[in-house]
Amino acid sequence: MSQNPTIFALSSGAPPSAIGVIRISGPQAGAALAALAGRMPEPRRAALVKLRDTDGAMLDEALALWFPGPNTATGEDLAELHCHGGRAVIAAVEAALAALPGLRRAEPGEFTRRAFANGRIDLAEAEGLADLLTAETELQRAAALANAGGALSRQVVDWRERALALSAEIEAALDFSDDEDASDLPECFTWNIAALAGELRVWLSRPRSERLGEGYRVVLAGPPNAGKSTLFNALIESEAAITSPIAGTTRDVIERSVGIAGVPFTFVDTAGLRDGAHAEAIEAIGIDRARGELARADLVLWLGPEGEGPQGAWEIAAQADRGDFTAKPSARFTLSATTGEGLGALKSALAEVARGTLPKPGEAALNARQHARLAEAAEALAAAEMLSDPLLIAEELRRARHEFDRLIGRATTEDMLDTLFGRFCIGK
């Protein structure tokens, strides 16, 4: 740790702001704090100090905090300067820090990477923190907070310890038996492997965390002039789509991501569906793309003639405010996007159905990398269930433990770490 350069960065929002928090981490953090503040505050107690550069010029009056390592956020000596948040103040303090020997500006995610390298957080917690920083809806925030708080990590550690206990039973059987089969193992051994594998399968069947980022995908479909674009604008509360009584106004796919009742959605407006023979070339391309969107949708809102929508679509009787409105006897919702009639009920129903397909609030969710590692561990345990040779069983259990280690970062690669921590902003 002493070989690491000392890094610094603005860790609060971009100036101007009321307060600007500049974080310093590394072996020279204490010396840097003393150089600017003229003294060392008591550990973990805020002190009002006058910050000065190497020439003694006044930079700002700020609160200074000193956190000696290793019990800090990064596992290193750490200092924070809570300055006034003007651009000139922040720039002057950062310039003074850069002039000190052994200090440099932090790279994106470098503070969090040091926390991982020094054992303050594991890989799953770091991924949860990255998701938390980009969360835009309540469900995203809750799921990311669960992972950042170690919910997944604790579960993985429990699985690993149980796999290790099973491995110990195998080793004991090999040490005290001359037979090359599992007859000397207790009957509960196979049950315990099956129970562990079953828990992993339950986790693998859960909705993935990517669904929270992509949102529940709702496609609005129907013939031209069915009211799709008007409803689309009402759902996203923005005039993103052009509305017109002229048939074929929407010629391409338009999508927007929004949150409704804390649930992430992606709404998709499509070209009006009609016989391609009656459409000009550009409109025909839009119709083809619209049909492609129907296959990708989690749910289709069908605004066309009753019964002509794709299977599973919700029948929507739109434009209820128009004089020539035609009701749909089996319509799930009758509404007017212009007056707002029925719109609230539609949004509530969409939020309810979407929640059933997304990770539950506060429940740790697996991302693609974590899902792949857990799937490999589950495969190893399933193989161990079917074997009778203790040596082969021991190897499959070792493989499962290795995947658990990879999941939480005990065995990983620099390339993967570079990709992960590159997602963070400078100062985190």
C-alpha positions as a Markdown table, in Angstrom:
| # | Residue | x | y | z |
|---|---|---|---|---|
| 1 | Met | 0.0 | 0.0 | 0.0 |
| 2 | Ser | 2.9 | 2.4 | 0.7 |
| 3 | Gln | 4.0 | 2.1 | -2.9 |
| 4 | Asn | 0.7 | 3.6 | -4.2 |
| 5 | Pro | 0.8 | 7.2 | -5.2 |
| 6 | Thr | -1.4 | 9.5 | -3.3 |
| 7 | Ile | -4.5 | 10.5 | -5.3 |
| 8 | Phe | -7.0 | 13.4 | -5.0 |
| 9 | Ala | -10.2 | 14.4 | -6.7 |
| 10 | Leu | -13.4 | 16.3 | -6.2 |
| 11 | Ser | -15.8 | 13.8 | -4.8 |
| 12 | Ser | -19.0 | 15.9 | -4.7 |
| 13 | Gly | -21.0 | 17.4 | -7.5 |
| 14 | Ala | -19.6 | 19.6 | -10.2 |
| 15 | Pro | -19.1 | 23.2 | -9.2 |
| 16 | Pro | -20.6 | 25.6 | -8.6 |
| 17 | Ser | -22.2 | 24.2 | -5.5 |
| 18 | Ala | -22.6 | 25.1 | -1.8 |
| 19 | Ile | -19.9 | 22.7 | -0.7 |
| 20 | Gly | -17.1 | 21.0 | -2.6 |
| 21 | Val | -15.6 | 17.8 | -1.1 |
| 22 | Ile | -12.1 | 17.0 | -2.2 |
| 23 | Arg | -10.8 | 13.6 | -1.1 |
| 24 | Ile | -7.2 | 12.6 | -0.7 |
| 25 | Ser | -6.1 | 9.0 | -0.3 |
| 26 | Gly | -2.7 | 7.4 | 0.0 |
| 27 | Pro | 0.5 | 7.4 | 2.1 |
| 28 | Gln | 1.0 | 11.2 | 1.6 |
| 29 | Ala | -2.6 | 12.1 | 2.5 |
| 30 | Gly | -1.6 | 13.3 | 6.0 |
| 31 | Ala | 1.4 | 15.3 | 4.8 |
| 32 | Ala | -0.8 | 16.9 | 2.1 |
| 33 | Leu | -3.4 | 17.9 | 4.7 |
| 34 | Ala | -0.8 | 19.3 | 7.0 |
| 35 | Ala | 0.8 | 21.3 | 4.2 |
| 36 | Leu | -2.5 | 23.0 | 3.2 |
| 37 | Ala | -4.1 | 23.3 | 6.6 |
| 38 | Gly | -1.0 | 24.1 | 8.6 |
| 39 | Arg | -1.9 | 21.4 | 11.2 |
| 40 | Met | -3.4 | 18.0 | 11.6 |
| 41 | Pro | -6.9 | 17.8 | 12.9 |
| 42 | Glu | -7.8 | 15.1 | 15.5 |
| 43 | Pro | -8.7 | 11.8 | 13.7 |
| 44 | Arg | -12.3 | 11.6 | 12.6 |
| 45 | Arg | -13.2 | 15.1 | 13.9 |
| 46 | Ala | -14.0 | 18.0 | 11.7 |
| 47 | Ala | -11.8 | 21.1 | 12.2 |
| 48 | Leu | -12.2 | 24.6 | 10.7 |
| 49 | Val | -8.9 | 25.4 | 8.9 |
| 50 | Lys | -7.4 | 28.1 | 6.6 |
| 51 | Leu | -6.1 | 26.4 | 3.5 |
| 52 | Arg | -2.9 | 27.9 | 2.0 |
| 53 | Asp | -0.8 | 27.0 | -1.0 |
| 54 | Thr | 3.0 | 26.4 | -0.9 |
| 55 | Asp | 3.6 | 30.2 | -1.1 |
| 56 | Gly | 1.4 | 30.8 | 1.9 |
| 57 | Ala | -1.4 | 32.4 | -0.2 |
| 58 | Met | -4.9 | 32.0 | 1.3 |
| 59 | Leu | -7.1 | 29.6 | -0.7 |
| 60 | Asp | -10.2 | 29.1 | 1.3 |
| 61 | Glu | -11.6 | 28.5 | 4.8 |
| 62 | Ala | -12.8 | 24.9 | 5.0 |
| 63 | Leu | -13.6 | 22.0 | 7.2 |
| 64 | Ala | -10.8 | 19.4 | 7.3 |
| 65 | Leu | -11.2 | 15.7 | 8.3 |
| 66 | Trp | -8.4 | 13.2 | 8.9 |
| 67 | Phe | -9.0 | 9.4 | 8.7 |
| 68 | Pro | -5.8 | 7.4 | 9.4 |
| 69 | Gly | -5.8 | 4.0 | 7.7 |
| 70 | Pro | -6.5 | 1.1 | 7.4 |
| 71 | Asn | -10.1 | 1.5 | 8.7 |
| 72 | Thr | -11.2 | 4.0 | 6.1 |
| 73 | Ala | -13.3 | 3.9 | 2.9 |
| 74 | Thr | -10.2 | 3.1 | 0.8 |
| 75 | Gly | -8.2 | 1.1 | 3.3 |
| 76 | Glu | -5.5 | 3.8 | 3.2 |
| 77 | Asp | -4.8 | 7.1 | 5.0 |
| 78 | Leu | -7.6 | 9.4 | 3.9 |
| 79 | Ala | -8.3 | 13.1 | 4.2 |
| 80 | Glu | -11.2 | 15.3 | 3.1 |
| 81 | Leu | -11.4 | 19.0 | 2.5 |
| 82 | His | -15.0 | 20.4 | 2.6 |
| 83 | Cys | -14.4 | 23.7 | 0.8 |
| 84 | His | -16.7 | 26.3 | -0.6 |
| 85 | Gly | -18.0 | 24.9 | -3.9 |
| 86 | Gly | -17.1 | 27.7 | -6.4 |
| 87 | Arg | -15.2 | 26.8 | -9.5 |
| 88 | Ala | -12.2 | 29.0 | -8.7 |
| 89 | Val | -12.0 | 27.7 | -5.1 |
| 90 | Ile | -12.0 | 24.1 | -6.2 |
| 91 | Ala | -9.5 | 24.7 | -9.0 |
| 92 | Ala | -7.1 | 26.6 | -6.6 |
| 93 | Val | -7.2 | 23.8 | -4.0 |
| 94 | Glu | -6.7 | 21.1 | -6.6 |
| 95 | Ala | -3.8 | 23.1 | -8.1 |
| 96 | Ala | -2.2 | 23.3 | -4.7 |
| 97 | Leu | -2.5 | 19.6 | -4.1 |
| 98 | Ala | -1.1 | 18.8 | -7.6 |
| 99 | Ala | 2.0 | 20.9 | -6.7 |
| 100 | Leu | 2.8 | 18.7 | -3.7 |
| 101 | Pro | 5.3 | 15.8 | -4.1 |
| 102 | Gly | 3.9 | 12.4 | -4.5 |
| 103 | Leu | 0.3 | 13.5 | -5.3 |
| 104 | Arg | -1.6 | 13.1 | -8.6 |
| 105 | Arg | -5.2 | 13.4 | -9.8 |
| 106 | Ala | -7.3 | 10.3 | -9.4 |
| 107 | Glu | -8.5 | 8.3 | -12.4 |
| 108 | Pro | -12.1 | 7.2 | -12.8 |
| 109 | Gly | -13.1 | 4.8 | -10.1 |
| 110 | Glu | -9.7 | 4.8 | -8.5 |
| 111 | Phe | -10.9 | 5.4 | -5.0 |
| 112 | Thr | -13.3 | 2.4 | -5.2 |
| 113 | Arg | -10.7 | 0.3 | -6.9 |
| 114 | Arg | -8.3 | 0.9 | -3.9 |
| 115 | Ala | -11.1 | 0.0 | -1.5 |
| 116 | Phe | -11.5 | -3.3 | -3.4 |
| 117 | Ala | -7.7 | -4.0 | -3.6 |
| 118 | Asn | -7.4 | -3.3 | 0.2 |
| 119 | Gly | -10.3 | -5.6 | 1.1 |
| 120 | Arg | -12.8 | -2.9 | 2.2 |
| 121 | Ile | -15.3 | -4.1 | -0.4 |
| 122 | Asp | -15.5 | -7.1 | -2.7 |
| 123 | Leu | -16.3 | -7.3 | -6.4 |
| 124 | Ala | -20.1 | -7.8 | -6.0 |
| 125 | Glu | -20.3 | -4.8 | -3.6 |
| 126 | Ala | -18.3 | -2.7 | -6.1 |
| 127 | Glu | -20.7 | -3.6 | -8.9 |
| 128 | Gly | -23.6 | -2.7 | -6.7 |
| 129 | Leu | -22.1 | 0.7 | -6.0 |
| 130 | Ala | -21.6 | 1.3 | -9.7 |
| 131 | Asp | -25.3 | 0.5 | -10.3 |
| 132 | Leu | -26.3 | 2.7 | -7.3 |
| 133 | Leu | -24.5 | 5.7 | -8.9 |
| 134 | Thr | -26.4 | 5.3 | -12.1 |
| 135 | Ala | -29.8 | 4.4 | -10.6 |
| 136 | Glu | -32.7 | 6.4 | -11.9 |
| 137 | Thr | -35.7 | 4.7 | -10.4 |
| 138 | Glu | -36.7 | 3.5 | -6.9 |
| 139 | Leu | -36.4 | -0.2 | -8.0 |
| 140 | Gln | -32.9 | 0.4 | -9.4 |
| 141 | Arg | -31.8 | 2.2 | -6.2 |
| 142 | Ala | -33.2 | -0.5 | -3.9 |
| 143 | Ala | -31.6 | -3.4 | -5.8 |
| 144 | Ala | -28.2 | -1.6 | -6.2 |
| 145 | Leu | -28.2 | -0.7 | -2.5 |
| 146 | Ala | -28.8 | -4.4 | -1.5 |
| 147 | Asn | -25.8 | -5.4 | -3.6 |
| 148 | Ala | -23.6 | -2.5 | -2.5 |
| 149 | Gly | -24.5 | -3.3 | 1.1 |
| 150 | Gly | -23.2 | -6.9 | 0.7 |
| 151 | Ala | -26.4 | -8.9 | 0.5 |
| 152 | Leu | -25.2 | -10.9 | -2.5 |
| 153 | Ser | -21.7 | -11.2 | -1.1 |
| 154 | Arg | -22.9 | -12.6 | 2.2 |
| 155 | Gln | -25.0 | -15.2 | 0.4 |
| 156 | Val | -22.1 | -16.2 | -1.8 |
| 157 | Val | -19.8 | -16.6 | 1.2 |
| 158 | Asp | -22.4 | -18.8 | 2.9 |
| 159 | Trp | -22.6 | -21.0 | -0.2 |
| 160 | Arg | -18.8 | -21.2 | -0.4 |
| 161 | Glu | -18.5 | -22.2 | 3.2 |
| 162 | Arg | -21.1 | -25.0 | 2.7 |
| 163 | Ala | -19.2 | -26.2 | -0.4 |
| 164 | Leu | -16.0 | -26.2 | 1.6 |
| 165 | Ala | -17.6 | -28.3 | 4.4 |
| 166 | Leu | -18.8 | -30.8 | 1.8 |
| 167 | Ser | -15.2 | -30.9 | 0.4 |
| 168 | Ala | -13.9 | -31.6 | 3.9 |
| 169 | Glu | -16.3 | -34.6 | 4.2 |
| 170 | Ile | -14.9 | -35.9 | 0.8 |
| 171 | Glu | -11.3 | -35.5 | 2.0 |
| 172 | Ala | -12.1 | -37.3 | 5.2 |
| 173 | Ala | -13.6 | -40.2 | 3.2 |
| 174 | Leu | -10.6 | -40.4 | 1.0 |
| 175 | Asp | -8.2 | -40.3 | 3.9 |
| 176 | Phe | -9.9 | -43.1 | 5.9 |
| 177 | Ser | -11.2 | -45.4 | 3.2 |
| 178 | Asp | -9.5 | -47.6 | 0.7 |
| 179 | Asp | -12.6 | -47.7 | -1.6 |
| 180 | Glu | -12.8 | -45.4 | -4.5 |
| 181 | Asp | -16.5 | -44.7 | -4.1 |
| 182 | Ala | -18.7 | -42.6 | -1.9 |
| 183 | Ser | -20.2 | -45.4 | 0.2 |
| 184 | Asp | -18.4 | -44.2 | 3.3 |
| 185 | Leu | -20.1 | -40.7 | 3.1 |
| 186 | Pro | -23.1 | -40.0 | 5.2 |
| 187 | Glu | -26.5 | -40.3 | 3.5 |
| 188 | Cys | -27.1 | -36.6 | 4.1 |
| 189 | Phe | -24.1 | -35.7 | 1.9 |
| 190 | Thr | -26.0 | -36.0 | -1.3 |
| 191 | Trp | -29.0 | -34.2 | 0.2 |
| 192 | Asn | -26.8 | -31.3 | 1.2 |
| 193 | Ile | -25.3 | -31.0 | -2.3 |
| 194 | Ala | -28.8 | -31.1 | -3.7 |
| 195 | Ala | -30.1 | -28.5 | -1.3 |
| 196 | Leu | -27.2 | -26.2 | -2.2 |
| 197 | Ala | -27.7 | -26.7 | -5.9 |
| 198 | Gly | -31.4 | -26.0 | -5.4 |
| 199 | Glu | -30.7 | -22.6 | -3.8 |
| 200 | Leu | -28.5 | -21.6 | -6.7 |
| 201 | Arg | -31.2 | -22.5 | -9.2 |
| 202 | Val | -33.7 | -20.3 | -7.3 |
| 203 | Trp | -31.3 | -17.4 | -7.6 |
| 204 | Leu | -30.6 | -18.1 | -11.3 |
| 205 | Ser | -34.4 | -18.1 | -12.0 |
| 206 | Arg | -34.7 | -14.5 | -10.6 |
| 207 | Pro | -35.0 | -11.6 | -13.0 |
| 208 | Arg | -31.6 | -10.2 | -13.8 |
| 209 | Ser | -30.4 | -6.7 | -12.8 |
| 210 | Glu | -30.1 | -5.7 | -16.5 |
| 211 | Arg | -33.9 | -5.7 | -16.6 |
| 212 | Leu | -33.8 | -2.8 | -14.2 |
| 213 | Gly | -31.6 | -0.8 | -16.5 |
| 214 | Glu | -33.5 | -1.6 | -19.7 |
| 215 | Gly | -36.9 | -1.3 | -18.0 |
| 216 | Tyr | -40.2 | -3.0 | -18.8 |
| 217 | Arg | -40.6 | -2.7 | -22.6 |
| 218 | Val | -44.0 | -1.5 | -23.7 |
| 219 | Val | -44.8 | -1.2 | -27.4 |
| 220 | Leu | -47.7 | 0.8 | -28.7 |
| 221 | Ala | -49.1 | -0.7 | -31.9 |
| 222 | Gly | -52.0 | -0.4 | -34.2 |
| 223 | Pro | -53.0 | 1.1 | -37.6 |
| 224 | Pro | -52.3 | 4.7 | -38.6 |
| 225 | Asn | -54.2 | 7.4 | -36.8 |
| 226 | Ala | -55.1 | 5.0 | -33.9 |
| 227 | Gly | -53.8 | 7.5 | -31.3 |
| 228 | Lys | -50.5 | 5.7 | -30.6 |
| 229 | Ser | -48.3 | 8.8 | -30.7 |
| 230 | Thr | -50.7 | 10.9 | -28.6 |
| 231 | Leu | -50.8 | 8.1 | -26.0 |
| 232 | Phe | -47.0 | 7.7 | -26.2 |
| 233 | Asn | -46.5 | 11.4 | -25.4 |
| 234 | Ala | -49.0 | 11.2 | -22.5 |
| 235 | Leu | -47.2 | 8.1 | -21.0 |
| 236 | Ile | -43.8 | 9.7 | -21.1 |
| 237 | Glu | -45.1 | 13.2 | -20.3 |
| 238 | Ser | -43.2 | 14.7 | -23.2 |
| 239 | Glu | -43.9 | 15.7 | -26.8 |
| 240 | Ala | -41.4 | 13.3 | -28.2 |
| 241 | Ala | -43.5 | 12.0 | -31.0 |
| 242 | Ile | -45.1 | 14.2 | -33.7 |
| 243 | Thr | -48.9 | 13.8 | -33.8 |
| 244 | Ser | -51.0 | 14.6 | -36.9 |
| 245 | Pro | -54.2 | 13.4 | -38.5 |
| 246 | Ile | -52.2 | 12.6 | -41.6 |
| 247 | Ala | -51.8 | 8.8 | -41.9 |
| 248 | Gly | -48.2 | 7.6 | -41.7 |
| 249 | Thr | -46.8 | 10.5 | -39.7 |
| 250 | Thr | -44.8 | 8.1 | -37.5 |
| 251 | Arg | -42.3 | 6.4 | -39.8 |
| 252 | Asp | -39.7 | 5.1 | -37.4 |
| 253 | Val | -39.4 | 3.6 | -34.0 |
| 254 | Ile | -39.3 | 6.1 | -31.2 |
| 255 | Glu | -38.5 | 5.0 | -27.7 |
| 256 | Arg | -38.1 | 6.8 | -24.4 |
| 257 | Ser | -37.2 | 5.5 | -20.9 |
| 258 | Val | -39.2 | 6.8 | -17.9 |
| 259 | Gly | -40.1 | 5.8 | -14.4 |
| 260 | Ile | -43.7 | 5.2 | -13.3 |
| 261 | Ala | -44.3 | 4.7 | -9.6 |
| 262 | Gly | -40.6 | 3.9 | -9.1 |
| 263 | Val | -40.6 | 1.3 | -11.9 |
| 264 | Pro | -38.4 | 1.7 | -15.0 |
| 265 | Phe | -40.2 | 1.5 | -18.4 |
| 266 | Thr | -39.1 | 1.8 | -22.0 |
| 267 | Phe | -42.1 | 2.9 | -24.1 |
| 268 | Val | -41.9 | 2.4 | -27.9 |
| 269 | Asp | -44.0 | 4.3 | -30.4 |
| 270 | Thr | -44.2 | 2.6 | -33.8 |
| 271 | Ala | -45.3 | 3.3 | -37.3 |
| 272 | Gly | -49.0 | 2.5 | -38.1 |
| 273 | Leu | -49.4 | -1.1 | -39.2 |
| 274 | Arg | -51.2 | -1.5 | -42.6 |
| 275 | Asp | -50.8 | -3.4 | -45.8 |
| 276 | Gly | -47.3 | -2.6 | -47.2 |
| 277 | Ala | -48.7 | -2.4 | -50.7 |
| 278 | His | -50.4 | 0.9 | -49.8 |
| 279 | Ala | -47.4 | 2.4 | -48.1 |
| 280 | Glu | -44.5 | 4.3 | -49.7 |
| 281 | Ala | -41.0 | 3.0 | -49.4 |
| 282 | Ile | -40.0 | 4.9 | -46.2 |
| 283 | Glu | -43.2 | 4.1 | -44.5 |
| 284 | Ala | -42.9 | 0.5 | -45.4 |
| 285 | Ile | -39.5 | 0.4 | -43.7 |
| 286 | Gly | -41.1 | 1.8 | -40.6 |
| 287 | Ile | -43.8 | -0.8 | -40.7 |
| 288 | Asp | -41.2 | -3.6 | -40.9 |
| 289 | Arg | -39.4 | -2.1 | -37.9 |
| 290 | Ala | -42.7 | -1.9 | -36.0 |
| 291 | Arg | -43.3 | -5.6 | -36.5 |
| 292 | Gly | -39.8 | -6.3 | -35.2 |
| 293 | Glu | -40.6 | -4.3 | -32.1 |
| 294 | Leu | -43.6 | -6.5 | -31.4 |
| 295 | Ala | -41.4 | -9.5 | -31.0 |
| 296 | Arg | -39.1 | -7.6 | -28.6 |
| 297 | Ala | -41.9 | -6.3 | -26.4 |
| 298 | Asp | -42.6 | -7.3 | -22.8 |
| 299 | Leu | -46.1 | -6.0 | -23.4 |
| 300 | Val | -48.0 | -4.6 | -26.4 |
| 301 | Leu | -50.7 | -2.0 | -26.1 |
| 302 | Trp | -53.0 | -2.7 | -29.1 |
| 303 | Leu | -54.9 | 0.4 | -30.3 |
| 304 | Gly | -56.2 | -1.2 | -33.5 |
| 305 | Pro | -59.3 | -3.2 | -34.4 |
| 306 | Glu | -60.4 | -5.5 | -31.6 |
| 307 | Gly | -58.9 | -9.0 | -31.7 |
| 308 | Glu | -56.3 | -8.1 | -34.4 |
| 309 | Gly | -53.4 | -7.5 | -32.1 |
| 310 | Pro | -50.6 | -10.0 | -31.2 |
| 311 | Gln | -51.3 | -12.7 | -28.7 |
| 312 | Gly | -51.2 | -11.4 | -25.1 |
| 313 | Ala | -51.6 | -7.7 | -26.1 |
| 314 | Trp | -53.7 | -5.4 | -24.0 |
| 315 | Glu | -56.8 | -4.1 | -25.9 |
| 316 | Ile | -56.8 | -0.4 | -25.6 |
| 317 | Ala | -59.8 | 1.7 | -26.7 |
| 318 | Ala | -58.1 | 5.0 | -27.3 |
| 319 | Gln | -59.4 | 8.4 | -28.4 |
| 320 | Ala | -62.5 | 8.2 | -26.2 |
| 321 | Asp | -62.9 | 12.0 | -26.5 |
| 322 | Arg | -63.6 | 11.9 | -30.3 |
| 323 | Gly | -67.1 | 12.1 | -31.7 |
| 324 | Asp | -66.5 | 9.1 | -34.0 |
| 325 | Phe | -65.1 | 7.0 | -31.1 |
| 326 | Thr | -65.8 | 3.3 | -31.4 |
| 327 | Ala | -65.9 | 1.3 | -28.2 |
| 328 | Lys | -64.2 | -2.1 | -27.8 |
| 329 | Pro | -66.4 | -4.5 | -25.7 |
| 330 | Ser | -63.3 | -6.4 | -24.5 |
| 331 | Ala | -61.1 | -3.4 | -24.0 |
| 332 | Arg | -58.8 | -3.6 | -21.0 |
| 333 | Phe | -58.8 | 0.2 | -20.8 |
| 334 | Thr | -60.9 | 2.9 | -22.4 |
| 335 | Leu | -59.1 | 6.2 | -22.4 |
| 336 | Ser | -58.3 | 9.6 | -23.9 |
| 337 | Ala | -54.7 | 10.6 | -23.9 |
| 338 | Thr | -55.9 | 14.2 | -24.7 |
| 339 | Thr | -58.2 | 14.6 | -21.7 |
| 340 | Gly | -56.4 | 12.2 | -19.4 |
| 341 | Glu | -59.4 | 9.9 | -19.0 |
| 342 | Gly | -58.3 | 6.4 | -17.9 |
| 343 | Leu | -54.6 | 7.3 | -18.2 |
| 344 | Gly | -54.0 | 7.0 | -14.4 |
| 345 | Ala | -55.6 | 3.6 | -14.3 |
| 346 | Leu | -53.4 | 2.4 | -17.2 |
| 347 | Lys | -50.2 | 3.6 | -15.6 |
| 348 | Ser | -51.1 | 1.9 | -12.3 |
| 349 | Ala | -51.8 | -1.4 | -14.1 |
| 350 | Leu | -48.6 | -1.2 | -16.1 |
| 351 | Ala | -46.6 | -0.6 | -12.9 |
| 352 | Glu | -48.2 | -3.5 | -11.2 |
| 353 | Val | -47.6 | -6.0 | -14.0 |
| 354 | Ala | -44.0 | -4.7 | -14.5 |
| 355 | Arg | -43.1 | -5.3 | -10.9 |
| 356 | Gly | -43.8 | -9.0 | -11.3 |
| 357 | Thr | -41.1 | -9.3 | -13.9 |
| 358 | Leu | -38.4 | -7.2 | -12.3 |
| 359 | Pro | -36.3 | -7.9 | -9.2 |
| 360 | Lys | -38.3 | -7.3 | -6.0 |
| 361 | Pro | -37.6 | -4.1 | -4.1 |
| 362 | Gly | -34.5 | -4.4 | -1.9 |
| 363 | Glu | -33.7 | -7.9 | -3.3 |
| 364 | Ala | -30.2 | -8.5 | -4.5 |
| 365 | Ala | -30.2 | -9.1 | -8.3 |
| 366 | Leu | -27.6 | -10.8 | -10.4 |
| 367 | Asn | -26.0 | -9.1 | -13.4 |
| 368 | Ala | -24.8 | -11.0 | -16.5 |
| 369 | Arg | -21.3 | -11.7 | -15.1 |
| 370 | Gln | -22.6 | -12.8 | -11.7 |
| 371 | His | -25.3 | -15.0 | -13.3 |
| 372 | Ala | -22.6 | -16.7 | -15.5 |
| 373 | Arg | -20.4 | -17.5 | -12.5 |
| 374 | Leu | -23.4 | -18.8 | -10.4 |
| 375 | Ala | -24.5 | -20.9 | -13.4 |
| 376 | Glu | -21.1 | -22.5 | -13.6 |
| 377 | Ala | -21.2 | -23.3 | -9.8 |
| 378 | Ala | -24.7 | -24.8 | -10.1 |
| 379 | Glu | -23.5 | -26.9 | -13.0 |
| 380 | Ala | -20.5 | -28.2 | -11.0 |
| 381 | Leu | -22.8 | -29.1 | -8.0 |
| 382 | Ala | -25.3 | -30.8 | -10.4 |
| 383 | Ala | -22.4 | -32.9 | -11.7 |
| 384 | Ala | -21.2 | -33.8 | -8.2 |
| 385 | Glu | -24.7 | -35.1 | -7.4 |
| 386 | Met | -24.5 | -37.6 | -10.2 |
| 387 | Leu | -21.0 | -38.9 | -9.4 |
| 388 | Ser | -19.9 | -41.8 | -7.1 |
| 389 | Asp | -16.1 | -41.4 | -7.4 |
| 390 | Pro | -15.0 | -39.2 | -4.4 |
| 391 | Leu | -12.0 | -37.8 | -6.4 |
| 392 | Leu | -14.4 | -36.6 | -9.2 |
| 393 | Ile | -16.9 | -35.2 | -6.6 |
| 394 | Ala | -14.0 | -33.3 | -4.9 |
| 395 | Glu | -13.0 | -31.8 | -8.2 |
| 396 | Glu | -16.5 | -30.6 | -9.0 |
| 397 | Leu | -16.8 | -29.1 | -5.5 |
| 398 | Arg | -13.5 | -27.3 | -6.0 |
| 399 | Arg | -14.8 | -26.0 | -9.3 |
| 400 | Ala | -17.9 | -24.6 | -7.6 |
| 401 | Arg | -15.8 | -22.9 | -4.9 |
| 402 | His | -13.7 | -21.4 | -7.6 |
| 403 | Glu | -16.8 | -19.9 | -9.3 |
| 404 | Phe | -17.9 | -18.5 | -6.0 |
| 405 | Asp | -14.5 | -16.9 | -5.6 |
| 406 | Arg | -14.7 | -15.4 | -9.1 |
| 407 | Leu | -18.1 | -14.0 | -8.3 |
| 408 | Ile | -17.0 | -11.9 | -5.4 |
| 409 | Gly | -13.6 | -11.1 | -6.8 |
| 410 | Arg | -11.2 | -13.4 | -4.9 |
| 411 | Ala | -10.1 | -14.7 | -8.3 |
| 412 | Thr | -10.4 | -12.2 | -11.1 |
| 413 | Thr | -8.5 | -10.5 | -14.0 |
| 414 | Glu | -7.1 | -7.0 | -14.4 |
| 415 | Asp | -9.0 | -6.5 | -17.7 |
| 416 | Met | -12.3 | -7.1 | -16.0 |
| 417 | Leu | -11.4 | -4.8 | -13.1 |
| 418 | Asp | -10.4 | -2.0 | -15.6 |
| 419 | Thr | -13.8 | -2.4 | -17.3 |
| 420 | Leu | -15.8 | -2.3 | -14.0 |
| 421 | Phe | -14.0 | 0.6 | -12.4 |
| 422 | Gly | -14.0 | 2.6 | -15.6 |
| 423 | Arg | -17.7 | 2.9 | -15.1 |
| 424 | Phe | -17.2 | 5.1 | -12.1 |
| 425 | Cys | -16.8 | 8.9 | -12.1 |
| 426 | Ile | -13.6 | 10.6 | -11.1 |
| 427 | Gly | -13.7 | 11.1 | -7.3 |
| 428 | Lys | -15.5 | 7.8 | -6.6 |
